[in-house]
Amino acid sequence: MNDNLSHTETGDKRFGQRLGFVVLLFFVFLVAIILMLLNIQVVNVRKYQEKALKQYVRIVTEKAQRGIIIDRHGRMLAETVETISFYADPKKVRKTPVVDKNGKMVVDRKSRELKTHDNTAEIAKMFSEVTGQPQRFYLKALRKRKGVAVLARKLPVAKALPLMQQKIHGVWFDKEQQRYYLNVAAQVIGVTDSKNKGISGLELQLDKSLRGQDGSRIYQRSANGTRYPAPDVLQQDPEKGNSVQLTIDADIQSIVEDELAKAVVEFQAGAASGIVMDVRSGEILAMASNPTYDLNRRATWTPERSRNRAVTDSYEPGSTFKIVMASAGTEVLHRKAEDMVFAHNGVLPFGRLRIRDHEAYGNITFQQAVMYSSNVIAAKTAMAVGPEKFYAYTKNFGFGSKSGVGLIGESPGFVRSLKKWDKTTLPWMGYGYQVMVTPLQMVQAYAALANDGELMRPFVVKKVMDREGKVIRENTPQTVRKVVTTETARYLAQRYFKAVVDSGTAKKAAIPGISVAGKTGTARRARNGSYANPVFIASFVGFFPVESPRYAMIILVEEPRGMYYGGTVAAPVFSSIATRMLACSEELQKNLAFRAPEQGVIDAIATVAVPDLHGLKGKDAKRLLEWLGLVMEYTGDSDGLVVYQNVTAGVPVDKESIIRVKLAMKTVKRTSL
């Protein structure tokens, strides 16, 4: 009896111990869970929240659409469109699941694993048919052992749609943005990189304004992997970038680029640049440099080709700088056009040096000195004006300072301070040496003369607008200073610089039916620091019509071979551009017809001189002839260029005469690539 009781007590004791141990374990487990929950929900809550978010929440950035760039008439110069890029995981492609006729994946009966096959060849064929790339291109990409294969970048949506509509195992696509350009004014507008960020020109300069504000979308993932927008979470929509309107006229810009390309080829030149400016407002209608590049092919972009020579490059201008000499001579020395001056028979001794003219001029009028570009008279006039006043006129015309156009990389040129002048500085500056200018500074100076002596700030950006079209920033005409009196400006234009075109060194700059004033320049550029074997820069800068000036233009051709005088190289380019501008631009025709008194004379006379139509597009030639009161009949391709005209350029004919031309498709060799 006692033994049974003892056994019972021992069993109860062991059971109690076991129960206590279990309770203790349960308590320890409970404490551990509580501590773990405290660690997750209190101590390291942020860490685990981030882990959870990564598992079931995804934040997707939605790129803002970059703002557009338009010309003065609202024509698209740069815009952003949506494109599609395709990528693949080669490993997954090689293990594409086999599906039955119902679309269900097939399981192998023996291994109980999904059946797979290599889909590389089929995908290569599929993409080849859509993109036109050879199949071997895709086969090579899909045979990579590691990493992601890029199958196609930035395809237009319409082209990519057939591929997007198919569910291809291991292949996916992303939407990307692509910048497209009209492909004019490359150096002014610039380009964006593969991430749609500006890297040159206005695309870089105005990048912050153009790129807009990216948006974001927050998605959650369900247990089966389905993605859906997170509820009760504020989604951030992307904000489109601002739009920019330029003062550039796309038609005029295209004409300038085309004629510069022709000049570079014809004269085997190293480079060329040109600017067209409205003298009254300072608006730049065209600004071009050659060599150039293809805006839609980034592979053609190089720092050298993207350089805007019209504002970044400075050069010794030569005779075009005589605008300073003529202005100072008129106002300081009270020099008149008919005053007689002595040109020393073409050679002026100056110590051990010589100042030379290209002709042996003796006693000539001051007007003839400007017409025939006498360096001797220019040097003598500058010395008579004196260093202080000549320096003041130089600076007043804007030389030695940035123009204010606001473009990246603009050079201020170089004008030596008075205290650093030596005995040669003043006479040499009189005819455009020992001073460095940019093409923009030079055309700005002549535009000031055309604008009754008022120097205008040039500008390219007309206005910036938000996504709703509201103007948030606008540039307006701004007078910098008065450089000469109105009387002096008109006297110089009509008595000197018009004569240069009518009877002087720039006869080839003439425009049929329009009066032109301007000046040629033939400047030497030192080679290896010496002028012993120089290269040349040929230039012409002028404005029209003289009676009521509206447009100024500079043409610069660097290092031409063979012929190198400004009158034979640059002046004809000026004439060709201006003639084509008048033919194609309704704005110019309207402005000149309204402003220019000579337009009434043109309408009243019975005969007109036939313009040179060679190289013009058929429609441009027709417009030009109609503007002059003539009729065009053509044979050949209506979309071609004029290769023949039955009446020689310059021959006077009666109004309403028929001019017969032949049009043919003809390509002009360019230096853009």
Secondary structure, 3 states (H helix, E strand, C coil): CHHHHHHHHHHHHHHHHHHHHHHHHHHHHHHHHHHHHHHHHHHCHHHHHHHHHHHHEEEEEECCCCCCEECCCCCEEEEEEEEEEEEECHHHHHCEECECCCCCECECCCCCCECEECCHHHHHHHHHHHHCCCHHHHHHHHCCCCCCEEEEEEEEHHHHHHHHCCCCCCEEEEEEEEEEECCCCHHHHCCECCCCCECCHHHHHCHHHHHCECEEEEEEECCCCCEEECCCCCCECCECCCEEEECCCHHHHHHHHHHHHHHHHHCCCCEEEEEEEECCCCEEEEEEEECCCCCCCHHHCCCCCCCCHHHHCCECCHHHHHHHHHHHHHHHCCCCCCCEEECHHHEEEECCEEEECCCCCCEEEHHHHHHCCCHHHHHHHHHHHCHHHHHHHHHHCCCCCCCCCCCCCCCCCECCCHHHCCCCHHHHHHCCCCCEECHHHHHHHHHHHHCCCEEECCECEEEEECCCCCEEEECCCCEEEECCCHHHHHHHHHHHHHHHHHCCCCHHHCECCECCEEEEEEEEEEECCEEEEEEEEEEEEEEECCCCCCEEEEEEEECCCCCCCHHHHHHHHHHHHHHHHHHHCHHHHHHHHHHCCHHHHHHHCCEEECCCCCCCEHHHHHHHHHHCCCEEEEEECCCCEEEEECCCCCCEEECCCEEEEEEECCCCCCCCC
